[in-house]
């Protein structure tokens, strides 16, 4: 059995709380043979059945798709972030960036922190630009 399948089965068992395949099938309103074929024997599990299973147990289907290895965690995160970012106005985005920058500037400064580098003049500090903040979010 693959590591991916083991990870999915662990997620499935955690969500189902020890329910048998027969109980899972009854909760999903399908035959228990389909549960066995689609959620245990198929590697990777069948996406539609993973989604139906998650909905039957009231959990996020995306977590099941990630656990099954059908989508990657970073893909799920980008998808979750892209719609709100696209819907935000420029003013809202600027307000959020300003808030984050103020928060970062108020935080403790460390000489070991590669994001911060001090200028030689006392009392003034210069910060390196973080170019990784939005990388890949809108693609």
C-alpha positions in Angstrom: 0.0 0.0 0.0 1.4 3.4 -0.9 2.2 6.1 1.6 -0.4 8.3 -0.1 -3.1 5.7 0.4 -2.1 5.1 4.0 -2.4 8.9 4.6 -5.9 8.9 3.0 -7.1 5.9 4.9 -5.9 7.5 8.2 -7.9 10.7 7.3 -11.0 8.6 6.3 -10.9 6.7 9.6 -10.4 9.8 11.6 -13.4 11.5 9.9 -15.6 8.4 10.1 -14.8 7.9 13.8 -14.5 4.1 13.5 -17.6 3.6 11.3 -17.5 0.4 9.3 -17.6 0.6 5.5 -21.3 -0.5 5.7 -22.1 2.4 8.1 -20.2 4.8 5.8 -22.1 3.6 2.8 -25.4 4.0 4.6 -24.5 7.5 5.7 -23.6 8.4 2.1 -26.7 6.7 0.7 -24.7 4.3 -1.6 -23.7 0.6 -1.7 -20.9 -0.5 0.5 -19.2 -2.1 -2.5 -18.7 1.3 -3.9 -17.2 2.6 -0.7 -14.7 -0.3 -0.7 -13.8 0.2 -4.4 -13.6 4.0 -4.3 -12.3 4.7 -0.8 -10.1 1.7 0.0 -9.1 -0.3 -3.1 -8.6 2.5 -5.6 -5.2 4.2 -5.4 -5.8 7.1 -5.6 -9.4 7.1 -4.3 -12.1 8.3 -6.7 -12.5 12.1 -6.3 -16.3 12.2 -6.6 -16.6 9.6 -3.8 -14.1 11.4 -1.6 -16.2 14.6 -2.0 -19.5 12.7 -1.3 -17.9 11.0 1.8 -16.6 14.4 3.2 -20.0 16.0 2.7 -21.8 13.1 4.4 -19.6 13.6 7.4 -19.7 17.4 7.4 -16.1 18.1 6.7 -14.4 20.1 4.0 -14.1 18.0 0.8 -10.8 19.8 -0.1 -9.2 18.2 3.0 -10.1 14.8 1.6 -8.8 15.6 -1.8 -5.5 16.7 -0.3 -5.4 13.6 2.0 -6.0 11.4 -1.1 -3.2 13.1 -3.0 -5.6 14.2 -5.7 -4.6 17.9 -5.2 -1.6 19.4 -3.3 -2.0 21.5 -0.1 -0.4 24.6 -1.8 -3.0 24.3 -4.7 -5.8 24.2 -2.1 -4.4 27.3 -0.3 -3.9 29.2 -3.6 -7.5 28.4 -4.6 -8.8 29.6 -1.2 -6.9 32.8 -1.4 -7.4 33.8 -5.0 -11.1 34.6 -5.0 -11.0 36.9 -2.0 -7.9 38.6 -3.3 -9.4 39.2 -6.7 -12.6 40.5 -5.1 -10.7 43.0 -2.8 -10.5 46.6 -3.9 -7.2 48.2 -4.4 -7.8 50.3 -1.3 -8.5 47.2 0.8 -5.3 45.5 -0.5 -3.3 48.7 0.3 -4.8 48.8 3.8 -3.9 45.2 4.4 -0.3 45.7 3.1 0.0 48.8 5.3 -1.3 46.9 8.4 1.2 44.1 7.8 4.1 46.5 7.3 3.3 48.4 10.5 3.0 45.1 12.3 6.4 43.9 10.9 8.0 47.2 11.9 6.7 47.0 15.4 8.0 43.5 15.9 11.3 42.6 17.6 14.4 43.1 15.5 17.1 40.5 15.6 20.6 40.7 14.1 20.2 37.1 13.2 17.1 37.7 11.2 17.9 37.7 7.4 14.9 39.9 6.7 16.4 42.8 8.6 19.6 44.6 8.1 20.7 47.7 10.1 22.3 50.8 8.6 25.4 52.1 10.2 23.7 55.3 11.4 22.3 54.9 15.0 18.6 54.9 15.4 17.8 54.1 11.7 17.1 50.7 10.4 16.7 49.5 6.9 14.6 46.5 5.9 15.1 44.2 2.9 12.0 43.9 0.7 10.2 40.6 1.0 9.5 39.5 -2.5 7.9 36.2 -1.6 4.7 37.5 0.0 2.3 37.1 -2.9 4.3 34.7 -5.0 1.9 32.4 -6.9 -1.3 33.5 -5.2 -2.9 34.9 -8.3 -1.7 32.4 -10.8 
